[in-house]
Amino acid sequence: MVQGNPFLAKWTRGGNLLCHGEWIISWQGHPLVLPESRREKDMGTWAIYSIIDPEDETFAQGLEEDEWIIENVDWLTDLFFDHQIPMESDNYRLFYQAVNRQDWRCTSCAGCM
């Protein structure tokens, strides 16, 4: 049996108001309280964040999985500890993958253009 990602991440805004949202993230259905500095901004994960050309890697931004985990390991470890999430490398990767699907940049929606 294939198990899904135990993390569920959602950015609360869509359309042309992405920058006015916040993260809602849970672990196995239990809500996580992110550090205040992370709640209302993009996560910095890698993707092509261009509404003009979503296939052009020239517009890629952010850190890929391994780099991102290294860069963010301190606050992630605190988050995992606070919520009794096992501090296993797979969980760090699953967290990245969950937020990466919902991550955004100011250029993602063209709302400020």
C-alpha positions in Angstrom: 0.0 0.0 0.0 1.4 3.4 -1.0 1.1 6.1 1.7 0.6 9.7 0.9 2.5 12.7 2.3 1.6 13.1 6.0 2.1 16.9 5.6 -0.6 18.9 4.0 0.3 22.5 3.0 -2.0 25.1 1.7 -1.5 28.8 0.9 -4.7 30.6 1.7 -4.8 33.0 -1.2 -5.0 32.5 -4.9 -5.6 34.5 -8.1 -4.0 37.8 -8.2 -3.7 38.3 -4.4 -1.1 35.7 -3.5 1.0 38.0 -1.4 -1.9 38.4 1.1 -2.2 34.8 2.2 -0.7 32.6 4.9 0.4 29.0 5.3 -1.9 26.4 6.8 0.2 23.2 7.3 -0.7 20.0 9.1 1.1 16.8 10.0 -1.2 13.7 9.9 -4.2 16.0 10.2 -2.8 18.0 13.2 -2.2 21.7 12.6 1.3 23.1 12.8 2.2 26.5 14.2 4.9 27.9 12.0 7.4 30.5 13.2 5.9 33.9 12.8 8.7 34.8 10.3 7.4 32.0 8.0 3.6 32.3 8.2 3.0 35.0 5.6 5.8 34.7 3.0 6.8 32.3 0.3 8.9 29.3 1.5 11.7 29.8 -1.0 11.4 26.4 -2.7 12.5 25.9 -6.3 10.1 26.2 -9.2 9.4 28.3 -12.2 7.3 31.1 -10.8 6.4 33.0 -14.0 2.9 33.7 -15.2 4.3 34.8 -18.5 6.2 31.7 -19.4 5.8 28.8 -16.8 8.0 26.5 -18.8 11.1 28.8 -19.1 13.7 27.9 -16.5 15.1 31.4 -16.9 12.3 32.3 -14.5 13.1 29.6 -11.9 13.7 30.8 -8.4 14.3 29.2 -5.0 16.3 26.4 -3.6 16.0 22.8 -4.6 15.2 20.2 -2.0 18.6 19.3 -0.5 19.8 23.0 -0.4 16.5 24.1 1.0 16.5 21.6 3.8 20.1 22.6 4.8 19.2 26.3 4.7 16.1 25.8 6.8 17.1 22.9 9.1 17.2 25.0 12.3 13.6 26.2 12.3 12.3 23.0 10.8 13.9 21.0 13.6 12.3 23.3 16.2 9.0 22.9 14.4 9.3 19.1 14.3 10.3 19.0 18.0 7.4 21.2 19.1 4.9 19.0 17.3 6.5 15.6 18.1 7.3 14.9 14.4 10.1 12.4 14.0 13.3 14.1 12.9 14.0 11.8 10.1 15.3 12.9 6.8 12.3 11.6 5.0 10.1 13.9 7.0 12.2 16.9 6.1 11.8 15.9 2.4 8.1 15.4 2.7 7.7 18.8 4.3 9.6 20.4 1.4 7.5 18.5 -1.2 4.2 19.6 0.5 5.1 23.3 0.6 6.7 23.2 -2.8 3.4 22.3 -4.4 1.8 25.5 -2.9 4.8 27.8 -2.9 4.5 31.1 -4.8 6.4 34.3 -5.6 5.2 37.8 -6.3 5.6 37.0 -10.0 3.3 34.0 -9.8 0.1 35.8 -10.2 0.8 39.2 -11.9 -1.5 40.9 -9.4 1.0 43.7 -8.8 1.6 44.3 -12.5 
